[in-house]
Amino acid sequence: MKPVTIAVALSLLFCLGATPGARADGFDGAWLGGATRAQNCGPLSLTISVHGDALKGQVSSPKTMGDPFDGTVKPDGSFTAKTPDTELDGKFEATHMSGKARLACGTLDIFGQKMQ
């Protein structure tokens, strides 16, 4: 390919938002969250660490103490994570997060905030 063709192709990718390595850098840091008890589920507490498009954390409940999880964060702040017993999905927005925790006993609304 000619250098001009490559430059035009890269410019188009950038304009369309398809930049290689797009990351969720704005959400980096420590997050704390949880879910209140509902029916026979919960409560839950969450500790999450976000770095780029990766997250790691622990979910604790009266039945489990610190089950670790790994997950991903998209550039728009939406995230997914999973332990053997819990599936998490939601969205980070500025200093707050919200989403769902799916457990064998049911689905809980999760909430949290970024720690400063």
N, CA and C atoms as an extended XYZ file, in Angstrom:
348
Properties=species:S:1:pos:R:3:atomname:S:1:resname:S:1:resid:I:1 pbc="F F F"
N         0.832       -1.185        0.000 N   MET     1
C         0.000        0.000        0.000 CA  MET     1
C         0.871        1.241        0.000 C   MET     1
N         0.365        2.248       -0.625 N   LYS     2
C         1.076        3.514       -0.644 CA  LYS     2
C         0.877        4.218        0.692 C   LYS     2
N         1.860        5.021        1.123 N   PRO     3
C         1.738        5.737        2.388 CA  PRO     3
C         0.487        6.601        2.465 C   PRO     3
N         0.081        7.225        1.371 N   VAL     4
C        -1.109        8.088        1.386 CA  VAL     4
C        -2.356        7.243        1.639 C   VAL     4
N        -2.439        6.074        1.033 N   THR     5
C        -3.588        5.185        1.211 CA  THR     5
C        -3.680        4.729        2.668 C   THR     5
N        -2.551        4.388        3.256 N   ILE     6
C        -2.528        3.965        4.663 CA  ILE     6
C        -2.980        5.111        5.555 C   ILE     6
N        -2.511        6.312        5.320 N   ALA     7
C        -2.895        7.464        6.130 CA  ALA     7
C        -4.391        7.732        6.026 C   ALA     7
N        -4.954        7.626        4.832 N   VAL     8
C        -6.395        7.847        4.652 CA  VAL     8
C        -7.182        6.769        5.382 C   VAL     8
N        -6.751        5.517        5.270 N   ALA     9
C        -7.447        4.415        5.941 CA  ALA     9
C        -7.421        4.600        7.460 C   ALA     9
N        -6.281        4.970        8.016 N   LEU    10
C        -6.183        5.200        9.459 CA  LEU    10
C        -7.030        6.385        9.887 C   LEU    10
N        -7.073        7.428        9.074 N   SER    11
C        -7.909        8.584        9.388 CA  SER    11
C        -9.377        8.203        9.432 C   SER    11
N        -9.822        7.382        8.493 N   LEU    12
C       -11.209        6.937        8.480 CA  LEU    12
C       -11.535        6.089        9.702 C   LEU    12
N       -10.629        5.187       10.067 N   LEU    13
C       -10.846        4.375       11.261 CA  LEU    13
C       -10.970        5.247       12.499 C   LEU    13
N       -10.117        6.249       12.616 N   PHE    14
C       -10.151        7.150       13.762 CA  PHE    14
C       -11.467        7.916       13.803 C   PHE    14
N       -11.911        8.432       12.677 N   CYS    15
C       -13.156        9.198       12.615 CA  CYS    15
C       -14.365        8.343       12.944 C   CYS    15
N       -14.320        7.063       12.605 N   LEU    16
C       -15.442        6.168       12.866 CA  LEU    16
C       -15.395        5.572       14.264 C   LEU    16
N       -14.391        5.897       15.047 N   GLY    17
C       -14.286        5.394       16.409 CA  GLY    17
C       -13.747        3.984       16.498 C   GLY    17
N       -13.167        3.481       15.448 N   ALA    18
C       -12.636        2.123       15.451 CA  ALA    18
C       -11.136        2.141       15.665 C   ALA    18
N       -10.687        2.955       16.584 N   THR    19
C        -9.256        3.051       16.829 CA  THR    19
C        -8.758        1.788       17.506 C   THR    19
N        -7.630        1.256       17.039 N   PRO    20
C        -7.072        0.078       17.686 CA  PRO    20
C        -6.743        0.400       19.138 C   PRO    20
N        -7.065       -0.532       20.031 N   GLY    21
C        -6.719       -0.359       21.428 CA  GLY    21
C        -7.589        0.644       22.158 C   GLY    21
N        -8.812        0.902       21.683 N   ALA    22
C        -9.704        1.812       22.403 CA  ALA    22
C        -9.887        1.283       23.811 C   ALA    22
N        -9.712        2.151       24.801 N   ARG    23
C        -9.724        1.721       26.193 CA  ARG    23
C       -10.726        2.517       27.003 C   ARG    23
N       -11.018        1.992       28.171 N   ALA    24
C       -11.949        2.621       29.092 CA  ALA    24
C       -11.179        3.337       30.196 C   ALA    24
N       -10.154        4.092       29.834 N   ASP    25
C        -9.262        4.711       30.818 CA  ASP    25
C        -9.962        5.610       31.829 C   ASP    25
N       -11.054        6.257       31.451 N   GLY    26
C       -11.719        7.188       32.356 CA  GLY    26
C       -12.292        6.541       33.596 C   GLY    26
N       -12.317        5.220       33.666 N   PHE    27
C       -12.924        4.524       34.797 CA  PHE    27
C       -11.891        3.845       35.688 C   PHE    27
N       -10.602        4.051       35.390 N   ASP    28
C        -9.536        3.435       36.179 CA  ASP    28
C        -9.652        3.819       37.649 C   ASP    28
N        -9.353        2.861       38.519 N   GLY    29
C        -9.310        3.129       39.944 CA  GLY    29
C       -10.073        2.086       40.742 C   GLY    29
N       -10.249        2.394       42.022 N   ALA    30
C       -10.938        1.504       42.950 CA  ALA    30
C       -12.402        1.905       43.078 C   ALA    30
N       -13.263        0.918       43.086 N   TRP    31
C       -14.699        1.107       43.200 CA  TRP    31
C       -15.226        0.222       44.329 C   TRP    31
N       -16.199        0.728       45.083 N   LEU    32
C       -16.880       -0.058       46.113 CA  LEU    32
C       -18.359       -0.069       45.787 C   LEU    32
N       -18.992       -1.222       45.988 N   GLY    33
C       -20.408       -1.314       45.686 CA  GLY    33
C       -21.071       -2.419       46.461 C   GLY    33
N       -22.332       -2.618       46.143 N   GLY    34
C       -23.066       -3.662       46.820 CA  GLY    34
C       -24.473       -3.788       46.293 C   GLY    34
N       -25.211       -4.673       46.948 N   ALA    35
C       -26.615       -4.903       46.641 CA  ALA    35
C       -27.318       -5.213       47.954 C   ALA    35
N       -28.497       -4.671       48.126 N   THR    36
C       -29.258       -4.943       49.339 CA  THR    36
C       -29.968       -6.283       49.218 C   THR    36
N       -30.385       -6.805       50.336 N   ARG    37
C       -31.077       -8.094       50.382 CA  ARG    37
C       -32.424       -7.988       49.675 C   ARG    37
N       -32.752       -9.010       48.888 N   ALA    38
C       -34.052       -9.099       48.234 CA  ALA    38
C       -34.493      -10.554       48.262 C   ALA    38
N       -35.623      -10.815       48.839 N   GLN    39
C       -36.148      -12.173       49.011 CA  GLN    39
C       -35.096      -13.013       49.729 C   GLN    39
N       -34.628      -14.079       49.121 N   ASN    40
C       -33.636      -14.944       49.766 CA  ASN    40
C       -32.221      -14.668       49.287 C   ASN    40
N       -31.987      -13.529       48.641 N   CYS    41
C       -30.682      -13.194       48.059 CA  CYS    41
C       -30.036      -12.031       48.802 C   CYS    41
N       -28.717      -12.091       48.866 N   GLY    42
C       -27.947      -10.957       49.352 CA  GLY    42
C       -27.941      -10.872       50.859 C   GLY    42
N       -27.447       -9.778       51.355 N   PRO    43
C       -26.854       -8.660       50.621 CA  PRO    43
C       -25.475       -9.036       50.053 C   PRO    43
N       -24.968       -8.199       49.150 N   LEU    44
C       -23.651       -8.394       48.554 CA  LEU    44
C       -22.793       -7.165       48.792 C   LEU    44
N       -21.500       -7.370       48.882 N   SER    45
C       -20.558       -6.251       48.835 CA  SER    45
C       -19.553       -6.535       47.730 C   SER    45
N       -19.161       -5.480       47.014 N   LEU    46
C       -18.245       -5.598       45.884 CA  LEU    46
C       -17.051       -4.685       46.082 C   LEU    46
N       -15.879       -5.181       45.799 N   THR    47
C       -14.688       -4.347       45.665 CA  THR    47
C       -14.164       -4.595       44.257 C   THR    47
N       -13.926       -3.515       43.522 N   ILE    48
C       -13.542       -3.619       42.121 CA  ILE    48
C       -12.352       -2.713       41.853 C   ILE    48
N       -11.420       -3.210       41.065 N   SER    49
C       -10.290       -2.419       40.592 CA  SER    49
C       -10.319       -2.428       39.069 C   SER    49
N       -10.361       -1.227       38.471 N   VAL    50
C       -10.409       -1.099       37.012 CA  VAL    50
C        -9.092       -0.534       36.522 C   VAL    50
N        -8.550       -1.177       35.487 N   HIS    51
C        -7.347       -0.670       34.824 CA  HIS    51
C        -7.534       -0.874       33.329 C   HIS    51
N        -7.766        0.227       32.616 N   GLY    52
C        -8.005        0.138       31.181 CA  GLY    52
C        -9.288       -0.615       30.905 C   GLY    52
N        -9.199       -1.675       30.108 N   ASP    53
C       -10.400       -2.430       29.770 CA  ASP    53
C       -10.565       -3.689       30.623 C   ASP    53
N        -9.789       -3.798       31.706 N   ALA    54
C        -9.865       -4.970       32.584 CA  ALA    54
C       -10.325       -4.573       33.974 C   ALA    54
N       -11.082       -5.461       34.603 N   LEU    55
C       -11.446       -5.253       35.996 CA  LEU    55
C       -11.223       -6.538       36.760 C   LEU    55
N       -10.899       -6.378       38.026 N   LYS    56
C       -10.726       -7.490       38.958 CA  LYS    56
C       -11.433       -7.086       40.233 C   LYS    56
N       -11.914       -8.061       40.959 N   GLY    57
C       -12.574       -7.719       42.205 CA  GLY    57
C       -12.961       -8.928       43.006 C   GLY    57
N       -13.739       -8.640       44.045 N   GLN    58
C       -14.266       -9.679       44.920 CA  GLN    58
C       -15.704       -9.352       45.244 C   GLN    58
N       -16.511      -10.398       45.334 N   VAL    59
C       -17.892      -10.262       45.775 CA  VAL    59
C       -18.047      -11.084       47.047 C   VAL    59
N       -18.648      -10.474       48.054 N   SER    60
C       -18.859      -11.154       49.333 CA  SER    60
C       -20.341      -11.123       49.679 C   SER    60
N       -20.785      -12.195       50.313 N   SER    61
C       -22.164      -12.296       50.787 CA  SER    61
C       -22.134      -13.061       52.100 C   SER    61
N       -23.282      -13.220       52.752 N   PRO    62
C       -23.272      -14.024       53.971 CA  PRO    62
C       -22.807      -15.465       53.733 C   PRO    62
N       -22.941      -15.951       52.489 N   LYS    63
C       -22.551      -17.333       52.177 CA  LYS    63
C       -21.148      -17.452       51.616 C   LYS    63
N       -20.593      -16.373       51.076 N   THR    64
C       -19.256      -16.412       50.482 CA  THR    64
C       -18.422      -15.271       51.035 C   THR    64
N       -17.157      -15.506       51.158 N   MET    65
C       -16.260      -14.469       51.649 CA  MET    65
C       -15.205      -14.173       50.596 C   MET    65
N       -15.458      -13.191       49.768 N   GLY    66
C       -14.455      -12.720       48.830 CA  GLY    66
C       -14.215      -13.581       47.621 C   GLY    66
N       -15.284      -14.031       46.951 N   ASP    67
C       -15.100      -14.760       45.689 CA  ASP    67
C       -14.479      -13.824       44.661 C   ASP    67
N       -13.312      -14.166       44.107 N   PRO    68
C       -12.664      -13.291       43.126 CA  PRO    68
C       -13.362      -13.360       41.770 C   PRO    68
N       -13.273      -12.264       41.026 N   PHE    69
C       -13.779      -12.254       39.663 CA  PHE    69
C       -12.901      -11.388       38.775 C   PHE    69
N       -12.945      -11.685       37.488 N   ASP    70
C       -12.289      -10.900       36.442 CA  ASP    70
C       -13.359      -10.515       35.447 C   ASP    70
N       -13.142       -9.400       34.775 N   GLY    71
C       -14.101       -8.989       33.774 CA  GLY    71
C       -13.512       -7.980       32.814 C   GLY    71
N       -14.380       -7.425       31.992 N   THR    72
C       -13.959       -6.448       30.990 CA  THR    72
C       -14.808       -5.192       31.087 C   THR    72
N       -14.201       -4.080       30.666 N   VAL    73
C       -14.877       -2.788       30.621 CA  VAL    73
C       -14.758       -2.260       29.193 C   VAL    73
N       -15.881       -1.868       28.625 N   LYS    74
C       -15.876       -1.280       27.284 CA  LYS    74
C       -15.634        0.220       27.398 C   LYS    74
N       -15.223        0.868       26.308 N   PRO    75
C       -14.960        2.315       26.353 CA  PRO    75
C       -16.140        3.161       26.844 C   PRO    75
N       -17.380        2.674       26.661 N   ASP    76
C       -18.547        3.432       27.134 CA  ASP    76
C       -18.823        3.222       28.617 C   ASP    76
N       -18.028        2.377       29.300 N   GLY    77
C       -18.185        2.131       30.723 CA  GLY    77
C       -18.967        0.883       31.067 C   GLY    77
N       -19.580        0.231       30.097 N   SER    78
C       -20.315       -0.996       30.401 CA  SER    78
C       -19.322       -2.105       30.751 C   SER    78
N       -19.721       -2.968       31.693 N   PHE    79
C       -18.820       -4.015       32.161 CA  PHE    79
C       -19.549       -5.339       32.336 C   PHE    79
N       -18.782       -6.418       32.299 N   THR    80
C       -19.261       -7.759       32.623 CA  THR    80
C       -18.173       -8.456       33.428 C   THR    80
N       -18.596       -9.315       34.343 N   ALA    81
C       -17.660      -10.095       35.155 CA  ALA    81
C       -18.389      -11.339       35.642 C   ALA    81
N       -17.607      -12.341       36.057 N   LYS    82
C       -18.221      -13.603       36.456 CA  LYS    82
C       -17.379      -14.323       37.500 C   LYS    82
N       -18.067      -14.888       38.493 N   THR    83
C       -17.472      -15.848       39.424 CA  THR    83
C       -18.182      -17.170       39.157 C   THR    83
N       -17.789      -18.249       39.817 N   PRO    84
C       -18.543      -19.493       39.620 CA  PRO    84
C       -20.024      -19.371       40.018 C   PRO    84
N       -20.352      -18.474       40.954 N   ASP    85
C       -21.721      -18.369       41.458 CA  ASP    85
C       -22.460      -17.084       41.072 C   ASP    85
N       -21.759      -16.101       40.516 N   THR    86
C       -22.371      -14.792       40.281 CA  THR    86
C       -21.969      -14.240       38.921 C   THR    86
N       -22.928      -13.702       38.197 N   GLU    87
C       -22.655      -12.967       36.959 CA  GLU    87
C       -22.999      -11.508       37.211 C   GLU    87
N       -22.071      -10.622       36.868 N   LEU    88
C       -22.263       -9.188       37.052 CA  LEU    88
C       -22.252       -8.485       35.706 C   LEU    88
N       -23.130       -7.527       35.539 N   ASP    89
C       -23.043       -6.629       34.392 CA  ASP    89
C       -23.617       -5.286       34.802 C   ASP    89
N       -23.096       -4.248       34.180 N   GLY    90
C       -23.550       -2.916       34.537 CA  GLY    90
C       -22.786       -1.867       33.780 C   GLY    90
N       -22.736       -0.669       34.384 N   LYS    91
C       -22.076        0.445       33.716 CA  LYS    91
C       -21.458        1.392       34.735 C   LYS    91
N       -20.211        1.781       34.452 N   PHE    92
C       -19.536        2.835       35.202 CA  PHE    92
C       -19.875        4.164       34.538 C   PHE    92
N       -20.218        5.162       35.334 N   GLU    93
C       -20.476        6.496       34.812 CA  GLU    93
C       -19.840        7.509       35.762 C   GLU    93
N       -18.802        8.193       35.278 N   ALA    94
C       -18.095        9.209       36.071 CA  ALA    94
C       -17.685        8.627       37.418 C   ALA    94
N       -18.445        8.888       38.486 N   THR    95
C       -18.074        8.425       39.822 CA  THR    95
C       -19.045        7.399       40.393 C   THR    95
N       -20.018        6.939       39.596 N   HIS    96
C       -21.004        5.974       40.080 CA  HIS    96
C       -21.115        4.782       39.137 C   HIS    96
N       -21.573        3.665       39.692 N   MET    97
C       -21.826        2.479       38.878 CA  MET    97
C       -23.175        1.896       39.267 C   MET    97
N       -23.770        1.177       38.328 N   SER    98
C       -25.015        0.469       38.599 CA  SER    98
C       -25.070       -0.742       37.684 C   SER    98
N       -25.912       -1.696       38.044 N   GLY    99
C       -26.032       -2.889       37.219 CA  GLY    99
C       -26.820       -3.978       37.904 C   GLY    99
N       -26.550       -5.213       37.504 N   LYS   100
C       -27.255       -6.396       38.010 CA  LYS   100
C       -26.259       -7.460       38.440 C   LYS   100
N       -26.613       -8.170       39.490 N   ALA   101
C       -25.889       -9.360       39.933 CA  ALA   101
C       -26.855      -10.529       39.821 C   ALA   101
N       -26.472      -11.536       39.065 N   ARG   102
C       -27.322      -12.717       38.879 CA  ARG   102
C       -26.722      -13.873       39.666 C   ARG   102
N       -27.494      -14.358       40.615 N   LEU   103
C       -27.087      -15.457       41.479 CA  LEU   103
C       -28.103      -16.587       41.358 C   LEU   103
N       -27.806      -17.742       41.944 N   ALA   104
C       -28.745      -18.858       41.911 CA  ALA   104
C       -30.068      -18.492       42.580 C   ALA   104
N       -30.033      -17.630       43.583 N   CYS   105
C       -31.239      -17.264       44.322 CA  CYS   105
C       -32.048      -16.148       43.655 C   CYS   105
N       -31.490      -15.472       42.659 N   GLY   106
C       -32.219      -14.404       41.987 CA  GLY   106
C       -31.297      -13.324       41.455 C   GLY   106
N       -31.894      -12.224       41.016 N   THR   107
C       -31.158      -11.098       40.449 CA  THR   107
C       -31.285       -9.894       41.374 C   THR   107
N       -30.155       -9.268       41.662 N   LEU   108
C       -30.121       -8.094       42.541 CA  LEU   108
C       -29.623       -6.883       41.775 C   LEU   108
N       -30.139       -5.708       42.114 N   ASP   109
C       -29.613       -4.448       41.592 CA  ASP   109
C       -28.352       -4.090       42.359 C   ASP   109
N       -27.274       -3.806       41.634 N   ILE   110
C       -26.038       -3.395       42.292 CA  ILE   110
C       -25.819       -1.893       42.055 C   ILE   110
N       -25.081       -1.300       42.968 N   PHE   111
C       -24.792        0.126       42.924 CA  PHE   111
C       -23.435        0.338       43.561 C   PHE   111
N       -22.818        1.458       43.294 N   GLY   112
C       -21.533        1.739       43.919 CA  GLY   112
C       -20.967        3.058       43.482 C   GLY   112
N       -19.775        3.340       43.989 N   GLN   113
C       -19.118        4.592       43.663 CA  GLN   113
C       -17.616        4.414       43.598 C   GLN   113
N       -16.992        5.335       42.865 N   LYS   114
C       -15.554        5.329       42.737 CA  LYS   114
C       -14.936        5.938       43.989 C   LYS   114
N       -13.872        5.317       44.466 N   MET   115
C       -13.176        5.822       45.654 CA  MET   115
C       -12.136        6.847       45.209 C   MET   115
N       -11.987        7.904       45.963 N   GLN   116
C       -11.034        8.972       45.611 CA  GLN   116
C        -9.696        8.748       46.263 C   GLN   116
